[in-house]
Amino acid sequence: MRLKSKVAIITGAGRGIGLAGAQAFVREGAKVIIAEVDEAAGRNAEATLRAAGGDVTFVPTDCSDSASVQSLMARTEELYGGLHVLYNNASVFLNKLDGQVTDLAEDTWAKVLAINLHSIFLCCKYGIPLMVKSGGGAVINTGSSASVMGVPGCDAYTATKGATVALTRSMAVEYGKQGIRVNCICPAGIATEMVKASSLDDPDFDADYFFKRAPLGRLGEPEEVAKLAVFLASDESSYINGSIIRADGGTTVTPIS
């Protein structure tokens, strides 16, 4: 019960890595708020986790919208009286729309930045004051292999993930003295619906180049990322701040053959 009595918000927790994180947090004793824009996915996740005995509440949230995020924080304080963990997991990859800068539509660029980066700004802007008031805690941001290596054909996504790493470092410096640790998980190929739809189902996507060349020779599982998130949310990582941790099977350190 490494997260017993901790209150955690996980954005984009209706499926994939976010849902696996919520399941792991509940097993470790956390009270979890599922912040999800897809109401059906959010309610299904809430029902599943409650059936397993978890203290879970779904709060419909558009993390790219200021009023929605402010409502999320107010509802969290109303329900649980505080906040100790903010897991900024919500992200989008717009296959066939994202691309190289010269081909990118401006509205695609704006949408990806709003969901992947502006959401982190909003959740931290309105969540960190509640965390400080609650005695401190942990912010976990979600980067990508695209945060630390060049990935062609998705310049909007890559820009947001690189910025997430930079923002993680600056916030770690700014809020450390207030008892807030800020770290970033950078997954590569994780077996989620988004990866399947955006990459594996695309005949033009070179899965061997991006995923199978990893030393472990396979995709990661959402549960493997969730275990890392639990560690970063718990007091076991009490001296880890500003770290960018790659959960990628070694993909980003493997020489191109």
Stockholm file with secondary structure:
# STOCKHOLM 1.0

chainA/1-257         MRLKSKVAIITGAGRGIGLAGAQAFVREGAKVIIAEVDEAAGRNAEATLRAAGGDVTFVPTDCSDSASVQSLMARTEELYGGLHVLYNNASVFLNKLDGQVTDLAEDTWAKVLAINLHSIFLCCKYGIPLMVKSGGGAVINTGSSASVMGVPGCDAYTATKGATVALTRSMAVEYGKQGIRVNCICPAGIATEMVKASSLDDPDFDADYFFKRAPLGRLGEPEEVAKLAVFLASDESSYINGSIIRADGGTTVTPIS
#=GR chainA/1-257 SS CTTTTCEEEEETTTSHHHHHHHHHHHHTTCEEEEEESCHHHHHHHHHHHHHTTCCEEEEECCTTCHHHHHHHHHHHHHHHSCCCEEEECCCCCCTTTCCCGGGCCHHHHHHHHIIIIIHHHHHHHHHHHHHHHTTCEEEEEECCGGGTSCCTTCHHHHHHHHHHHHHHHHHHHHHGGGTEEEEEEEECSBCSHHHIIIIITCTTCCHIIIIITSTTCSCBCHHHHHHHHHHHHSGGGTTCCSCEEEESTTGGGSCCC
#=GC SS_cons         CTTTTCEEEEETTTSHHHHHHHHHHHHTTCEEEEEESCHHHHHHHHHHHHHTTCCEEEEECCTTCHHHHHHHHHHHHHHHSCCCEEEECCCCCCTTTCCCGGGCCHHHHHHHHIIIIIHHHHHHHHHHHHHHHTTCEEEEEECCGGGTSCCTTCHHHHHHHHHHHHHHHHHHHHHGGGTEEEEEEEECSBCSHHHIIIIITCTTCCHIIIIITSTTCSCBCHHHHHHHHHHHHSGGGTTCCSCEEEESTTGGGSCCC
//
